Amino acid sequence: MDKIDEKKYEKTAPTGGASNEVASEDKHASAWKIKEHDVIDDLRMIMSDYYIASFKTMHDGIMVSFINGQEFLVSVRETA
């Protein structure tokens, strides 16, 4: 990763630091955390390039609805 897009990442404590501390001006990748809703927004944009469907952003994912009645819920959740 050459440049960190600060709009998509929230600064957090570096690994080993207290969880409520904010990292200093360290640009190391471990000091940045990707937000779930940004992953959802990016996936929605990518999926709309490949599928002709309607997309509805949910609180934890994307509902994809096809004209034949099929619906899929793509969930995004941080696991670790």
C-alpha positions in Angstrom: 0.0 0.0 0.0 1.8 3.2 -1.2 -0.6 5.8 0.2 -3.2 5.5 2.9 -6.6 6.9 2.0 -7.4 8.5 5.3 -11.1 8.9 4.4 -11.5 5.1 4.4 -9.5 4.2 7.5 -9.8 5.1 11.1 -6.7 5.6 13.1 -6.3 3.2 16.0 -3.6 2.3 18.5 -0.6 0.5 17.1 -0.4 -3.2 17.9 0.6 -3.7 21.5 -0.8 -0.3 22.6 -3.8 0.3 24.8 -7.0 -0.1 22.8 -8.3 3.4 23.5 -5.1 5.2 22.6 -4.9 6.9 19.3 -1.8 6.3 17.2 0.7 9.1 16.7 1.5 10.2 13.2 2.8 6.7 12.4 1.8 5.8 8.8 2.5 2.1 9.4 -0.4 0.0 8.1 -1.0 -1.6 11.5 -2.0 1.8 12.8 -5.0 2.0 10.5 -8.3 0.1 10.6 -10.7 -0.4 7.7 -14.3 0.4 8.5 -17.0 -2.3 7.7 -19.3 0.2 6.0 -16.5 1.2 3.6 -16.0 -2.4 2.7 -19.7 -2.7 2.0 -19.7 0.4 -0.2 -16.7 -0.8 -2.2 -18.2 -4.3 -2.7 -21.5 -2.7 -3.8 -19.7 -0.7 -6.5 -17.7 -3.7 -7.7 -20.7 -6.0 -7.8 -22.8 -3.5 -9.8 -20.1 -3.7 -12.6 -20.7 -7.5 -12.9 -24.4 -8.0 -12.1 -27.6 -6.5 -13.5 -29.5 -6.4 -10.2 -30.8 -4.0 -7.6 -28.5 -3.5 -4.6 -29.7 -2.3 -1.2 -27.2 -1.5 1.5 -28.1 -3.1 4.8 -26.5 -2.3 8.2 -24.2 -5.4 7.9 -24.1 -6.1 4.2 -25.7 -5.8 0.8 -29.0 -7.3 -0.4 -28.7 -8.3 -4.1 -32.0 -8.8 -5.9 -32.3 -10.2 -9.4 -35.2 -9.9 -11.8 -35.9 -13.7 -11.5 -36.8 -13.2 -7.8 -33.6 -14.5 -6.4 -32.1 -12.5 -3.5 -28.8 -12.8 -1.8 -27.5 -11.1 1.4 -23.7 -10.6 1.3 -22.6 -10.0 4.9 -19.6 -8.0 6.0 -18.4 -8.5 9.5 -15.0 -8.0 11.1 -13.9 -11.3 12.6 -10.6 -10.4 14.4 
